[in-house]
Amino acid sequence: MPMSQELIAELKVLRLFDATTSQTGLKVHSDADPELIAATRRLHDKQLITLSDGGYLTPLGYESSVHLQNLLQILTSKPLL
């Protein structure tokens, strides 16, 4: 499955959230990069965040954020060999 630029933008927004807590939110301002604004709206449409301009992670969004952080840690760690 190829990764579209839209999907990459959504992953970038999801990565901005703190995966150690569901109590930290974020706000995407109207003068932000249009790609970031659109990605944030798509995450809201997918019910991963509470507001179309950010807000907090939903339970599904929090779980997704944790998985994303874990994957990034695996992919960026040095090999044991």
N, C-alpha and C positions, 0 to 999 in steps of 0.2 A: 504494500500500500504506500504510494508516494505521499510525502508530507507537503501539503499546500502551504503557501505563505500565510493563509488565514489560520491554519492549524498551528503553525509555528508562532504566530502572534498570540494566539490564545494560550499556548504553553508559556510564553514569556510573561503574560499577565498573571497566570496562575502561579508562576514562580515568585512573583512579587509578594505574595501573601506569606505570612509566617507560618510554617508547617508545624511549629511547636505548640501553637495555641489556636483555638478558634475564636479568641476574643479580640484579635487585632484585625482591623479593617483597613481599607484604603479608599481613596477618592481619586478618580480620574477627571481632571478638570477639562472644561470645554476647549481650552487652548492647547491641549495635549496633541500628540501625533494622531492624525485621523485613523491610522491603522490600529493604534492602541485603543482609541475610543470604540471603534467597530468591534475589536476583539472582546472588549469588556462587555459590550451589549450582547454579543453572541454567547458569552459565558453565562450571562443573566438569562438569556432565552433557554439555555440548556439546564437552567436551575442549579448552577454551580456557585453562583454568588447571589446575594440578596437584592442588590440594586443594579440598575442598568449602567450606573456610573461608578460601580465599585461596591461599597458596603462591606459585608462580611461573607465568609464562606458558608455555604449551606453544609449540612452533614455530608452530602455527596461531594461537594467541593472540597471540604476539608480532607476527606479520604483521598480524593484525587491529588490534592496538593502533597500529601504525605508520600504517596506512591511516586509522584514526579520527583520529589526531592531525593527519595531513595534511589531511583533510577539514575538521576544525575550524579549522585555520589558514587554509584557503581561504575558508571561510564567514565568518570574523571579520576578514579583512583588508580594508583600505580599497580601494575601486575605483581603478583607475589613471586613469580619465577625469577 
